[in-house]
Amino acid sequence: MIVLFDHNVPRQLREKLGKHLVLTARSRHWNLLANGNLMRAAEREKIDVLLTCDKDYLEYEHDVTRKIAIVLVNTNHWPSISAAHERIRAAVEASRVGSFERVHVEMLRRKNKTA
């Protein structure tokens, strides 16, 4: 499966997705594309899944019934995503053409650096 990381997805997640081929919007020179144009570019290139950490209103601003699957994670906070990586990987693996899956990740509290 070919997964495209939107510009806001932590690159460290790539290692947690296992066998999937992961491309980044930046590596494709698509990092400045707005969401609608990014989805169209991904469809043209036969990418299977767009993984994004955009705000929750993505599905209200764009037609998310597309020729690719979309997985939306509600945060790009790496410690929180890392803790939930298995659920994100499961959403990617369960995705199918035209599907839209929202993965809600609980925010981990930041550690207080004052001791």
C-alpha positions in Angstrom: 0.0 0.0 0.0 1.3 3.5 -0.8 0.7 6.0 1.9 1.2 9.8 1.4 2.0 11.8 4.5 0.6 15.3 4.4 3.1 18.0 5.4 1.9 18.0 9.0 2.4 14.3 9.8 5.5 13.6 11.9 8.0 11.7 9.8 8.8 9.3 12.7 5.4 7.6 12.1 6.8 6.1 8.9 8.8 3.5 10.9 5.6 2.5 12.8 3.6 1.7 9.7 5.4 -1.5 8.9 5.5 -2.7 5.3 3.8 0.2 3.6 5.6 2.5 1.2 5.4 5.9 2.7 5.9 9.1 0.6 5.8 12.6 2.0 4.1 15.6 0.4 7.5 17.4 0.7 9.4 14.6 -1.2 6.8 14.9 -4.0 7.1 18.7 -3.9 3.4 18.9 -2.9 3.9 20.4 0.5 2.5 23.8 -0.6 -0.6 22.3 -2.2 -3.9 23.0 -0.4 -5.9 19.9 0.7 -8.1 19.7 -2.4 -5.2 19.9 -4.8 -3.2 17.5 -2.7 -5.9 14.9 -2.9 -6.2 15.3 -6.6 -2.4 15.0 -7.1 -2.4 11.9 -4.9 -5.3 10.4 -7.0 -3.4 11.0 -10.2 -0.3 9.2 -8.9 -2.4 6.2 -7.8 -1.6 6.7 -4.1 -3.7 4.5 -1.9 -4.0 6.5 1.4 -3.6 10.1 2.3 -2.6 10.4 6.0 -3.1 13.9 7.4 -3.1 15.6 10.8 -5.3 18.5 9.6 -8.0 20.1 11.7 -11.2 18.1 12.1 -13.1 20.2 9.5 -11.4 18.6 6.5 -14.5 16.6 5.6 -16.7 19.7 5.7 -14.4 21.7 3.4 -13.7 19.0 0.8 -15.3 16.1 -0.9 -13.6 13.2 1.0 -15.3 10.6 -1.2 -12.4 10.2 -3.5 -10.4 7.6 -5.4 -8.0 7.4 -2.5 -8.6 6.6 1.2 -8.1 9.4 3.8 -7.0 8.8 7.4 -7.3 11.9 9.5 -5.5 12.1 12.9 -6.6 14.9 15.2 -3.1 15.9 16.3 0.5 16.0 15.1 1.9 15.9 18.6 4.6 13.1 18.2 4.5 11.6 21.8 0.7 11.3 21.5 0.8 9.8 18.0 3.6 7.4 19.0 1.5 6.1 21.8 -1.4 5.5 19.4 0.6 4.3 16.4 -1.1 0.8 16.4 -4.5 2.4 16.0 -3.2 4.6 13.2 -1.6 1.7 11.4 -4.8 -0.3 11.8 -6.8 2.5 10.2 -4.4 2.7 7.3 -4.5 -1.1 6.8 -8.3 -1.1 6.9 -8.8 1.8 4.5 -10.2 1.3 1.1 -10.7 3.5 -2.0 -13.1 6.3 -1.0 -13.0 5.6 2.7 -12.6 8.4 5.3 -11.4 7.3 8.7 -10.9 9.6 11.7 -8.4 8.5 14.4 -8.9 10.4 17.6 -5.6 10.4 19.6 -5.7 11.4 23.3 -3.2 14.2 24.0 -0.5 13.1 26.4 0.4 15.7 28.9 3.6 17.5 28.4 6.2 17.0 31.2 7.0 20.0 33.3 10.7 20.7 32.9 11.1 22.5 36.2 12.4 20.3 38.9 
